[in-house]
Amino acid sequence: MAVDSYLELYNAAAVPIATSDDDGRGFCSAIDGTGSNPFNPTAHNLPAGNYYLTVQSSPLADAAATLFDYRLSVVVPFSHFR
């Protein structure tokens, strides 16, 4: 099954923090704020709080790639737990 996703990460005030279109494998999107040199620096070292993520098909996707299952993985640093 083809996947052509588009991600948008928002803060609690619904302000966009990061977007991704085809930054993962193939046409799959990924927002990565981990590591000392993150791929998406605006998603790096975010303060504790509420964040929202939209997952949708890319505006550039062909019809066969607009319906897909998407596996979401979220990394929460240990320092955010009390």
C-alpha positions as CSV (number, residue, x, y, z in Angstrom):
1,M,0.0,0.0,0.0
2,A,1.3,3.4,-0.9
3,V,1.6,6.1,1.7
4,D,2.0,9.8,1.0
5,S,1.4,11.6,4.3
6,Y,1.6,15.2,5.5
7,L,2.2,16.1,9.2
8,E,1.6,19.3,11.1
9,L,2.6,19.7,14.8
10,Y,0.9,22.5,16.8
11,N,1.4,23.9,20.2
12,A,-1.5,24.4,22.7
13,A,-2.4,27.7,21.1
14,A,-2.8,26.0,17.7
15,V,0.4,27.7,16.3
16,P,2.2,25.5,13.9
17,I,5.6,24.3,15.2
18,A,6.7,21.9,12.4
19,T,5.5,20.3,9.2
20,S,6.6,17.4,7.2
21,D,5.9,16.2,3.7
22,D,8.0,13.2,2.6
23,D,10.7,13.6,5.3
24,G,10.5,9.9,6.3
25,R,10.9,6.8,4.3
26,G,9.6,7.1,0.7
27,F,6.7,9.5,0.8
28,C,5.9,8.9,4.4
29,S,6.3,12.0,6.6
30,A,8.3,12.3,9.9
31,I,8.9,15.1,12.4
32,D,12.1,14.4,14.4
33,G,13.2,16.8,17.1
34,T,15.6,14.3,18.8
35,G,19.3,14.3,19.1
36,S,21.9,17.1,19.3
37,N,21.3,18.1,15.6
38,P,17.6,17.4,15.1
39,F,16.1,17.2,11.6
40,N,13.3,19.5,12.8
41,P,14.9,21.9,15.3
42,T,11.5,23.6,16.1
43,A,10.3,20.3,17.5
44,H,13.5,19.9,19.7
45,N,13.5,20.2,23.5
46,L,9.9,21.4,23.7
47,P,8.6,22.4,27.1
48,A,6.0,20.2,28.9
49,G,2.5,20.9,27.7
50,N,-0.2,20.0,25.2
51,Y,0.7,19.5,21.6
52,Y,-1.5,18.5,18.6
53,L,-0.6,16.6,15.5
54,T,-2.5,16.3,12.3
55,V,-1.9,13.4,9.9
56,Q,-3.4,13.7,6.5
57,S,-2.6,12.7,2.9
58,S,-0.2,15.0,1.1
59,P,-1.7,17.6,-1.2
60,L,0.6,16.1,-3.8
61,A,-0.5,12.5,-3.3
62,D,-2.1,10.6,-6.1
63,A,-5.5,9.0,-5.5
64,A,-4.0,5.6,-4.5
65,A,-1.9,7.1,-1.8
66,T,-4.6,9.1,0.0
67,L,-5.9,6.3,2.3
68,F,-3.4,4.6,4.6
69,D,-2.7,3.4,8.1
70,Y,-0.1,5.6,10.0
71,R,1.9,4.4,12.9
72,L,2.8,7.2,15.3
73,S,5.8,7.0,17.6
74,V,6.3,9.7,20.3
75,V,9.4,10.2,22.4
76,V,9.0,11.9,25.7
77,P,12.2,12.7,27.5
78,F,12.6,11.2,31.0
79,S,13.1,14.7,32.4
80,H,9.5,15.5,31.7
81,F,8.3,12.9,34.2
82,R,8.1,13.8,37.9
